[in-house]
Amino acid sequence: MKVGGKKPGVSSNTYVKKAGAAAEHAKQTEAGRKASEGDNVDISTRAKALTSAKKMLDDMPDVRGELVVRLKTDIEGGGYNVDSGKVAEKMIERAVRDAVHVKTRK
């Protein structure tokens, strides 16, 4: 009869793995308790700037009344002229920008 041999199915690696898993579980439980004691929220500088910019945009009126009145008066009086060359230039510029944007997203 042999005494002191290894038990079938049990190795030192199994024990080490179980001990490591128990230690990891203890760490997670402790971290969970600390988090529940007092949660903190840190807002980045960029988020604060974005919030400030959004507030400024929200404070701006949707329609600039004085500009609408001036343009309406100019159109009715015949003083509003459209530069077709500038309109065409902006249309081409936007088409090129949109085409480049679509290619870079693919």
FIZA-931589 format. One line per 5 residues: number of its first residue (from 1); their letters; for each residue y, z, x of N, C-alpha, C, CB. Coordinates in pm, 1 decimal. Glycine has a CB too. Example, Ala and Ser with C-alpha at 12.3 -4.5 7.8 and 13.67 -1.06 7.14 Angstrom:
FIZA-931589
1 = AS = -569.0:780.0:1319.0:-450.0:780.0:1230.0:-330.0:780.0:1320.0:-447.3:904.6:1130.8 | -225.0:708.0:1285.0:-106.0:714.0:1367.0:3.0:787.0:1290.0:-59.8:572.5:1408.4
This chain:
FIZA-931589
1 = MKVGG = -117.4:0.0:83.1:0.0:0.0:0.0:123.7:0.0:87.5:-0.2:119.7:-94.5 | 218.5:-85.2:50.3:340.8:-99.8:127.2:451.7:-19.9:59.4:380.4:-249.4:141.2 | 517.8:66.0:131.7:626.2:148.6:77.8:755.9:107.5:145.5:598.0:301.2:99.1 | 865.2:106.9:69.7:996.2:76.4:127.3:1032.8:-69.1:123.7:1001.3:122.6:266.5 | 954.8:-151.7:61.4:987.5:-293.5:51.8:1094.5:-320.5:-53.3:862.8:-373.4:19.9
6 = KKPGV = 1137.1:-442.0:-62.4:1237.7:-479.7:-160.4:1174.7:-489.6:-298.1:1304.2:-612.5:-122.0 | 1252.5:-449.0:-397.3:1206.0:-463.2:-534.9:1225.6:-607.8:-577.0:1281.6:-365.9:-631.2 | 1132.4:-661.4:-649.0:1149.2:-800.0:-691.5:1267.6:-814.3:-785.3:1022.4:-850.9:-759.2 | 1351.0:-915.9:-760.5:1464.7:-945.6:-848.5:1590.1:-866.1:-819.0:1425.8:-921.6:-988.9 | 1587.1:-771.1:-726.7:1704.9:-690.3:-694.1:1737.0:-710.2:-547.8:1681.8:-539.3:-725.8
11 = SSNTY = 1859.9:-745.9:-519.9:1900.0:-763.3:-380.6:2032.2:-691.8:-356.7:1911.9:-913.6:-344.5 | 2067.8:-679.2:-231.6:2194.4:-613.6:-199.2:2312.4:-697.5:-246.4:2204.8:-588.2:-48.3 | 2295.2:-829.8:-251.3:2403.0:-916.7:-301.0:2433.9:-887.5:-447.4:2365.0:-1065.0:-284.1 | 2332.1:-859.5:-526.8:2351.7:-827.8:-668.0:2435.4:-701.5:-681.4:2216.2:-810.9:-740.0 | 2404.8:-600.8:-600.8:2480.0:-475.4:-605.1:2625.4:-498.5:-565.7:2415.9:-370.7:-512.4
16 = VKKAG = 2649.4:-574.3:-460.6:2785.5:-601.4:-413.8:2864.7:-675.8:-520.6:2782.8:-682.8:-283.0 | 2803.1:-773.9:-585.4:2871.0:-849.6:-690.0:2910.5:-759.5:-806.4:2782.0:-963.3:-739.5 | 2817.2:-671.6:-848.1:2846.8:-580.5:-959.2:2958.0:-483.3:-922.6:2721.2:-503.1:-1000.0 | 2957.1:-431.8:-801.8:3060.3:-338.5:-757.2:3196.4:-408.1:-751.3:3024.0:-279.8:-619.1 | 3196.9:-531.6:-703.9:3322.1:-607.1:-698.3:3377.3:-636.7:-836.2:3301.7:-736.4:-623.2
21 = AAAEH = 3290.0:-669.8:-930.2:3332.3:-697.9:-1067.1:3389.0:-571.9:-1131.5:3214.7:-752.6:-1150.3 | 3328.2:-456.7:-1105.9:3377.0:-331.2:-1162.8:3514.9:-296.8:-1106.4:3277.4:-216.7:-1134.4 | 3535.1:-319.0:-978.0:3664.7:-291.6:-916.2:3772.6:-383.5:-972.7:3655.9:-308.0:-763.8 | 3739.5:-511.2:-992.4:3835.0:-607.2:-1048.6:3872.0:-567.8:-1191.0:3776.6:-750.2:-1046.2 | 3772.3:-524.6:-1268.7:3797.9:-481.8:-1406.1:3891.4:-360.4:-1406.7:3664.9:-448.5:-1478.6
26 = AKQTE = 3871.3:-267.6:-1315.5:3956.2:-149.1:-1306.7:4100.1:-188.7:-1272.9:3901.2:-51.1:-1201.0 | 4118.0:-283.5:-1182.7:4252.3:-331.0:-1147.0:4321.1:-392.8:-1266.9:4245.4:-432.7:-1032.6 | 4249.9:-477.8:-1341.4:4307.8:-543.7:-1457.9:4344.0:-442.4:-1565.4:4211.1:-647.7:-1514.1 | 4259.8:-341.4:-1585.2:4287.6:-239.0:-1684.9:4412.1:-161.7:-1646.3:4168.0:-144.0:-1700.7 | 4425.8:-126.9:-1519.7:4543.1:-54.2:-1471.5:4669.7:-138.4:-1486.6:4524.1:-13.3:-1324.8
31 = AGRKA = 4660.5:-267.6:-1453.8:4775.2:-357.3:-1467.8:4815.1:-369.0:-1614.0:4743.4:-496.5:-1409.8 | 4717.7:-374.0:-1703.6:4746.0:-382.2:-1846.3:4816.2:-258.0:-1896.1:4618.5:-403.8:-1924.3 | 4776.0:-141.3:-1846.2:4842.4:-16.6:-1886.5:4985.5:-13.5:-1836.7:4765.8:105.4:-1833.6 | 5008.4:-54.7:-1712.8:5144.4:-55.6:-1658.3:5233.8:-150.7:-1735.6:5142.6:-94.3:-1510.5 | 5182.6:-267.8:-1771.7:5261.7:-366.6:-1845.7:5297.7:-314.3:-1983.6:5185.2:-499.0:-1858.0
36 = SEGDN = 5206.4:-242.2:-2046.7:5235.3:-194.0:-2180.9:5331.1:-76.0:-2180.3:5107.4:-155.3:-2250.4 | 5343.8:-6.7:-2067.2:5436.1:106.0:-2058.7:5580.7:60.6:-2066.7:5413.4:183.0:-1930.1 | 5614.9:-53.1:-2012.3:5752.3:-101.5:-2015.8:5759.7:-244.9:-1970.3:5842.0:-14.8:-1929.6 | 5777.2:-336.0:-2062.5:5785.5:-477.3:-2027.8:5927.7:-511.7:-1986.8:5740.1:-565.7:-2145.8 | 5940.4:-601.8:-1892.6:6070.4:-648.1:-1845.6:6079.5:-797.8:-1861.5:6094.1:-608.0:-1699.4
41 = VDIST = 6200.4:-845.6:-1890.2:6224.6:-988.8:-1899.7:6340.0:-1021.1:-1806.1:6255.9:-1033.2:-2047.4 | 6318.0:-1116.3:-1717.5:6422.9:-1161.2:-1626.6:6461.0:-1303.4:-1664.3:6376.7:-1153.2:-1477.7 | 6590.3:-1324.9:-1687.9:6639.3:-1457.6:-1723.2:6704.6:-1516.9:-1599.4:6739.7:-1452.2:-1843.7 | 6661.7:-1637.7:-1564.0:6712.9:-1700.6:-1442.8:6858.1:-1741.6:-1459.8:6628.4:-1821.7:-1405.8 | 6922.3:-1765.7:-1348.3:7061.5:-1810.0:-1348.7:7074.4:-1943.7:-1420.1:7115.4:-1820.8:-1205.4
46 = RAKAL = 6976.4:-2030.1:-1400.2:6979.9:-2161.3:-1465.0:6970.4:-2147.2:-1617.0:6865.3:-2250.1:-1412.8 | 6882.9:-2058.4:-1662.9:6869.3:-2036.7:-1807.2:6999.0:-1981.9:-1865.9:6752.9:-1940.2:-1836.8 | 7065.6:-1894.2:-1792.6:7194.2:-1840.9:-1839.6:7297.9:-1951.9:-1848.3:7244.2:-1728.8:-1746.3 | 7299.3:-2041.5:-1749.5:7394.6:-2153.0:-1750.4:7366.2:-2247.3:-1866.5:7389.2:-2229.9:-1617.3 | 7237.6:-2274.6:-1892.3:7201.2:-2361.5:-2004.6:7240.8:-2298.6:-2137.9:7050.6:-2390.6:-2003.2
51 = TSAKK = 7222.8:-2168.6:-2150.5:7262.2:-2099.6:-2272.9:7412.7:-2108.5:-2292.4:7217.5:-1952.8:-2269.2 | 7488.0:-2092.2:-2184.9:7633.9:-2101.5:-2191.7:7677.9:-2242.3:-2230.7:7696.4:-2062.0:-2057.1 | 7614.8:-2344.0:-2172.1:7649.4:-2483.1:-2204.1:7616.7:-2514.8:-2349.3:7575.0:-2580.3:-2110.7 | 7503.5:-2464.7:-2397.7:7466.6:-2487.7:-2538.0:7568.2:-2423.7:-2631.2:7325.8:-2432.2:-2567.1 | 7614.5:-2304.7:-2597.4:7713.9:-2237.8:-2680.6:7843.5:-2318.6:-2685.3:7741.5:-2095.9:-2628.0
56 = MLDDM = 7885.4:-2372.8:-2570.1:8007.2:-2454.4:-2567.6:7990.2:-2579.6:-2653.4:8042.9:-2493.8:-2422.7 | 7874.0:-2642.7:-2646.8:7848.3:-2761.8:-2729.4:7847.0:-2726.9:-2877.6:7714.7:-2826.8:-2690.0 | 7789.2:-2611.9:-2910.0:7786.0:-2569.4:-3049.9:7925.5:-2541.0:-3103.9:7698.9:-2445.7:-3065.0 | 8016.3:-2496.6:-3016.3:8153.1:-2465.1:-3058.2:8238.9:-2589.4:-3077.5:8218.3:-2374.5:-2956.6 | 8197.0:-2702.6:-3018.8:8274.3:-2826.1:-3032.6:8253.1:-2884.9:-3171.5:8234.3:-2928.8:-2923.6
61 = PDVRG = 8357.6:-2939.4:-3230.8:8340.2:-3001.6:-3362.5:8257.9:-3129.8:-3350.7:8477.4:-3032.0:-3426.9 | 8183.7:-3161.1:-3456.8:8101.7:-3281.7:-3458.0:8187.5:-3407.5:-3464.8:8004.9:-3278.3:-3575.3 | 8300.3:-3398.5:-3531.3:8388.6:-3513.5:-3547.7:8525.9:-3476.1:-3493.3:8397.5:-3557.9:-3697.8 | 8579.0:-3564.8:-3407.6:8714.1:-3542.7:-3355.4:8812.0:-3611.5:-3450.7:8729.3:-3597.8:-3207.6 | 8866.1:-3532.9:-3540.1:8950.7:-3583.6:-3648.2:9068.2:-3666.9:-3602.1:9001.3:-3470.6:-3728.2
66 = ELVVR = 9138.5:-3620.9:-3498.6:9257.5:-3694.0:-3451.3:9221.0:-3831.7:-3397.9:9329.6:-3613.9:-3342.2 | 9106.7:-3843.3:-3332.3:9062.6:-3972.4:-3280.5:9024.9:-4066.0:-3394.8:8943.7:-3954.5:-3185.1 | 8957.5:-4013.4:-3496.1:8918.5:-4094.9:-3611.6:9041.6:-4149.0:-3682.3:8832.6:-4013.0:-3709.8 | 9141.1:-4063.8:-3702.9:9264.5:-4106.7:-3771.5:9335.1:-4214.1:-3690.6:9359.7:-3986.6:-3794.7 | 9344.6:-4194.7:-3558.6:9413.4:-4293.0:-3473.9:9340.8:-4427.5:-3475.6:9424.3:-4241.0:-3329.3
71 = LKTDI = 9208.4:-4425.7:-3462.2:9133.3:-4551.1:-3463.4:9142.5:-4620.6:-3599.5:8986.7:-4525.1:-3427.8 | 9134.6:-4542.6:-3705.5:9144.3:-4600.5:-3839.5:9280.1:-4667.3:-3860.0:9121.6:-4492.4:-3946.7 | 9385.0:-4603.3:-3812.4:9520.3:-4660.5:-3824.3:9531.0:-4788.4:-3742.3:9627.6:-4558.4:-3778.1 | 9476.7:-4786.1:-3619.4:9482.1:-4905.0:-3533.4:9405.0:-5022.0:-3595.6:9425.1:-4872.7:-3393.8 | 9288.5:-4994.6:-3653.3:9207.3:-5100.7:-3715.1:9279.1:-5159.4:-3834.8:9069.4:-5046.7:-3757.6
76 = EGGGY = 9333.7:-5073.9:-3921.2:9403.7:-5121.3:-4040.3:9530.4:-5197.8:-4004.8:9437.8:-5004.5:-4130.8 | 9596.7:-5158.9:-3896.7:9720.3:-5225.4:-3855.1:9696.6:-5348.0:-3768.5:9807.1:-5128.7:-3780.8 | 9572.0:-5373.5:-3731.6:9541.4:-5489.2:-3649.1:9564.6:-5466.7:-3501.0:9622.1:-5604.6:-3693.8 | 9587.8:-5343.4:-3461.5:9615.0:-5312.4:-3321.1:9491.9:-5273.8:-3240.9:9714.1:-5202.3:-3313.2 | 9376.2:-5274.7:-3304.5:9253.4:-5236.9:-3233.9:9183.7:-5363.0:-3186.9:9159.2:-5152.2:-3324.9
81 = NVDSG = 9177.9:-5379.7:-3055.2:9114.6:-5498.2:-2996.9:8992.9:-5457.2:-2915.3:9214.7:-5576.4:-2908.8 | 8886.5:-5533.4:-2930.5:8763.3:-5506.9:-2856.9:8753.1:-5607.2:-2743.4:8638.2:-5514.6:-2950.2 | 8731.1:-5558.2:-2622.7:8711.6:-5644.7:-2506.8:8564.2:-5684.8:-2504.2:8754.5:-5573.0:-2372.6 | 8535.0:-5806.2:-2547.2:8395.6:-5850.8:-2557.2:8326.2:-5852.8:-2421.7:8389.3:-5989.2:-2619.6 | 8399.2:-5877.4:-2315.3:8340.9:-5877.0:-2180.6:8289.9:-5738.2:-2143.3:8444.3:-5924.4:-2077.2
86 = KVAEK = 8368.5:-5634.6:-2175.2:8325.5:-5497.8:-2145.6:8205.8:-5458.1:-2231.4:8441.0:-5399.4:-2167.9 | 8205.6:-5502.0:-2356.9:8093.5:-5471.1:-2444.9:7966.3:-5535.1:-2389.9:8121.4:-5520.2:-2589.4 | 7972.5:-5661.5:-2350.8:7856.3:-5731.6:-2296.7:7808.2:-5665.7:-2167.1:7890.0:-5879.6:-2271.7 | 7903.8:-5627.2:-2083.1:7869.5:-5562.2:-1956.8:7794.9:-5431.0:-1981.3:7996.2:-5536.4:-1873.8 | 7842.4:-5351.4:-2074.4:7777.0:-5223.5:-2106.0:7638.8:-5244.6:-2168.0:7864.7:-5141.3:-2201.5
91 = MIERA = 7624.0:-5350.1:-2250.0:7494.3:-5379.5:-2310.5:7391.2:-5414.4:-2203.4:7507.0:-5494.6:-2411.5 | 7431.9:-5497.1:-2107.5:7341.6:-5536.8:-1998.5:7308.4:-5415.6:-1911.1:7405.3:-5649.8:-1912.4 | 7409.7:-5336.0:-1881.2:7390.2:-5216.3:-1799.7:7288.9:-5122.0:-1864.5:7523.9:-5143.9:-1778.3 | 7301.7:-5102.1:-1993.8:7209.2:-5013.3:-2064.4:7068.2:-5072.5:-2069.4:7259.8:-4986.1:-2206.7 | 7057.7:-5203.2:-2089.5:6926.2:-5267.8:-2095.2:6853.7:-5253.0:-1961.7:6940.5:-5417.1:-2132.0
96 = VRDAV = 6926.2:-5270.5:-1852.7:6866.0:-5256.0:-1718.8:6823.4:-5110.9:-1697.3:6966.1:-5300.5:-1607.1 | 6909.6:-5016.4:-1732.6:6878.2:-4874.9:-1714.9:6755.2:-4835.4:-1797.4:6999.1:-4788.1:-1754.5 | 6748.6:-4883.9:-1921.0:6632.9:-4853.7:-2006.0:6505.1:-4915.1:-1950.3:6657.0:-4904.3:-2148.3 | 6514.3:-5037.9:-1898.2:6396.9:-5104.1:-1841.8:6347.1:-5028.6:-1719.1:6429.3:-5250.3:-1805.3 | 6435.4:-4982.4:-1635.0:6396.9:-4906.0:-1516.5:6336.5:-4772.6:-1558.3:6518.4:-4883.7:-1423.5
101 = HVKTR = 6393.3:-4710.2:-1658.6:6344.3:-4580.7:-1706.1:6202.5:-4594.7:-1761.7:6439.0:-4523.0:-1814.1 | 6174.5:-4699.7:-1833.4:6041.5:-4722.2:-1889.6:5940.3:-4744.3:-1778.7:6042.5:-4842.1:-1985.4 | 5977.1:-4819.8:-1675.1:5885.7:-4846.6:-1564.1:5854.2:-4720.2:-1485.7:5944.9:-4951.6:-1471.3 | 5950.6:-4632.2:-1468.7:5927.7:-4511.0:-1390.3:5843.6:-4410.5:-1467.6:6060.6:-4447.7:-1350.1 | 5839.4:-4417.1:-1598.3:5759.2:-4323.5:-1678.1:5612.5:-4361.9:-1679.8:5811.7:-4316.9:-1820.5
106 = K = 5579.9:-4486.2:-1650.0:5439.4:-4531.4:-1655.5:5363.5:-4491.0:-1534.2:5431.4:-4680.6:-1671.2
